[in-house]
């Protein structure tokens, strides 16, 4: 029973994760550059941030 659940659950989990990331990317792309700057992102970093490749908190603060 566990193997059947695992084979069904993992693809569904990946699909839901993918859809959530695409939604986040879409929402972030709707923001203007000033709003992105307020949350510590440049427009070119939107996809990387949505996929967890960068975090605004891990970057050095620029004055």
SULPE-V931247 format. One record per helix or strand. SS is the DSSP state (A for helix, B for strand). FROM is the first residue (numbers start at 1). TO is the last residue. If there is no record, write none. Layout:
BEGIN
SS_FROM_TO, SS_FROM_TO
END
This chain:
BEGIN
A_2_30, A_33_38, A_43_50
END
